[in-house]
Amino acid sequence: MVINPTPAPQKPRLRCAIYTRKSSEDGLEQSFNSLDAQYEACEAYITSQRQEGWVKIKARYDDGGLSGGTLERPALKALLADVAAGQVDMIVVYKIDRLTRSLADFAKLVDLLEAKSCSFVSVTQAFNTSSSMGRLTLNVLLSFAQFEREVTAERIRDKIAASKAKGIWMGGPVPLGYSVYRTGTDRGLSINTEEAKIIQTLFDTYEASPSVYQTMQRLKTQGVIGRTAPLNRGQIHGILKNPLYAGWICHKGTQYPGRHEAIISQEQFDKVQALLAARAGAGPEKRSRHAPSAPLKGKLRDSTGDRLTPTWTNKKASGQIYRYYVSSRSLRGITEDSQLRINAKALETTCQRAILQHLTEGISTQQAQATDIRAAQLAIERMEAAFAETRGALLRSLILDGLLTPRRLSLTLDVEALAETLGSAIPPSLATLTYPLQLRRTWKETKIILADPLPEPDRPLVKALYKAHLWIAALKAGASVAEVAAKHGLTNSDLRKRIYLACLSPKIQRAILAGTFPDTISLTSLATQKLPLSWAEQHALFLHDNAC
């Protein structure tokens, strides 16, 4: 009798993605570069594991000229997105430091990969993360990779400090008044004759002016400009404070004699520093150091794209402070009809109202579709409480960018900050909002006139709707009507009357939460009448709408 051998079990199919990276851009223009060499080595390794079920996917993930010290790499993000979508089972790299050189980033990657049952392997290092020994070895190697990166950074910092102590300029934006010379491996600053005249004029003008602002105005009148445009107040103040123009090189608060030639004499430079210190008590430099908080600083732009900058003034008699947000070009002495000057409190309040209305409508829509009104109400109450406690800090963390035009306020919100504040996940669709308003220009400032008032939800009705969902959840969990009623101090009849609020259509529940439900219909009228089961009939009864 012939016995047929049992066929060997087929290995599971593992979809392998190859990731390559190179820190510098040198050589990437070649027809066969470092990324191609890494890819071929990984491809050969996958082929050698074909009997184990390894299959290479077609997509390539190459990051050229990007450091391994960060996860902000386009190809790596695309790879992780495919892993999250369940399209990759194994990541193959030439060396582990091609994937990351940070132990902290490695821990994040391991969490992401383990959640999707994805491993990764290095073709030149004998381990993979599918085993505990491989993960241990990987941790040791990454510790040394991070150590190497940190030691390299320390060496660079030490070299910069030592070079500056010798008076060597170590690069960066070339200061106005100087040019860069190169002689072999030597590099430094040499005086640019034409620009040096501008620096000398600036110092001389400031000595004869009462403030930096007046200096800026006089330089404009004289037609003195920088490399491409007139110097603004901040640039002038920075030049006046920079000891480089007196022949010094600074490093972490210490000054060293520089190898470059000075444009300003030490005597004049010291005199200007004394004037700056003496005038700081009344000038804008003093105000900028002691200015009140401005949570929207750098967050909003006007219709021309100019950033709104905080400024303030106070009454000497009462000491009361008046805060404003103004178009930054007005601080540079430019006067245009389109520039804005808005009361800071009014603008911050408008942003808060816009965010609250946007979230109230958006979260209500999202949760009502899932018939989970409790989560919506809790999220909205949590946001209102957060604004009441720390409005300024919360506005600054929530708003990424914004545009204020004569007709509307548009904001881009930080979804992660929103989710953290609300305590629940936020869909990307809630990241942007548009809020209608009107800007009316008066003699001194711009007034904000709300186009549509923020709807005010009926709090007793919202609370009753919230409780109805709680009671429904308790009944679904197995409790009886009598038990739920006794727990909340109600009669069985009262409970039955109010629990039907949870059976309202999602459209009506959203209207209750958003404050757009007709205010002529009270909680009592809802609880005392028999609700139709048809959503269309409910809409016709309460919203005067026949749409489903």
Helices and strands as residue ranges (DSSP letters): E 14-22, H 34-48, G 50-52, E 54-56, E 61-64, H 74-84, E 90-93, H 96-99, H 103-115, E 119-122, E 127-128, H 132-165, E 178-183, E 186-191, H 193-207, H 212-222, H 233-241, G 243-246, E 248-251, E 254-257, H 266-279, H 284-289, E 300-301, E 308-314, E 321-327, H 328-331, E 341-343, H 344-369, H 373-389, H 391-398, E 399-404, E 408-413, H 415-422, G 428-431, E 432-441, E 446-450, H 459-476, H 481-487, H 492-499, G 500-503, H 506-514, H 523-528, H 535-538, I 539-543
